[in-house]
Amino acid sequence: MSIHKHPARKKRLIKRMRQTRWAPFWTIPKAYGKGRRIHPGRHTRIKRNWRRSKLKV
């Protein structure tokens, strides 16, 4: 990918980056109760890694 990205492509990439972030920490006690310890990444809808799967942007 080039150094200078088109603004529309940048916007699409930013959206994809937001989708792979961890869920907020307060969603775990809300969903499972106070004592359960679960990683916030399990609540993220789209699991993607820059190495594993490529975006078709």
C-alpha positions as CSV (number, residue, x, y, z in Angstrom):
1,M,0.0,0.0,0.0
2,S,1.3,3.5,-0.8
3,I,2.4,6.0,1.8
4,H,-0.2,8.5,0.8
5,K,-3.6,7.0,1.2
6,H,-6.8,8.3,-0.3
7,P,-9.1,9.8,2.3
8,A,-12.0,7.4,1.4
9,R,-9.7,4.4,1.8
10,K,-8.4,5.8,5.1
11,K,-11.9,6.1,6.4
12,R,-12.7,2.5,5.5
13,L,-9.5,1.3,7.2
14,I,-10.3,3.3,10.4
15,K,-13.7,1.7,10.5
16,R,-12.2,-1.8,10.2
17,M,-9.7,-1.0,13.0
18,R,-12.5,0.0,15.3
19,Q,-14.3,-3.2,14.8
20,T,-11.4,-5.3,16.0
21,R,-10.8,-3.5,19.3
22,W,-11.6,-5.2,22.6
23,A,-15.1,-4.7,24.1
24,P,-15.3,-2.3,27.1
25,F,-14.3,-3.8,30.4
26,W,-17.7,-3.2,32.0
27,T,-19.5,-5.5,29.5
28,I,-18.1,-8.6,31.3
29,P,-19.7,-8.2,34.7
30,K,-22.9,-7.1,33.0
31,A,-23.1,-10.2,30.8
32,Y,-21.7,-12.9,33.2
33,G,-21.9,-11.5,36.7
34,K,-19.3,-10.1,39.1
35,G,-17.2,-13.1,39.8
36,R,-16.6,-14.3,36.2
37,R,-13.2,-13.4,34.6
38,I,-13.4,-13.3,30.8
39,H,-11.1,-11.5,28.4
40,P,-12.8,-8.5,26.8
41,G,-11.6,-9.7,23.4
42,R,-14.2,-12.5,23.4
43,H,-17.0,-9.9,23.0
44,T,-15.5,-8.4,19.9
45,R,-17.6,-9.2,17.0
46,I,-15.0,-9.3,14.2
47,K,-11.8,-11.2,14.9
48,R,-9.1,-10.2,12.5
49,N,-5.4,-9.9,12.5
50,W,-3.2,-8.1,10.0
51,R,-1.2,-11.3,9.4
52,R,-4.0,-13.8,9.2
53,S,-6.7,-12.3,7.1
54,K,-6.5,-9.4,4.6
55,L,-9.1,-6.7,4.0
56,K,-10.6,-6.2,0.6
57,V,-10.6,-2.4,0.9
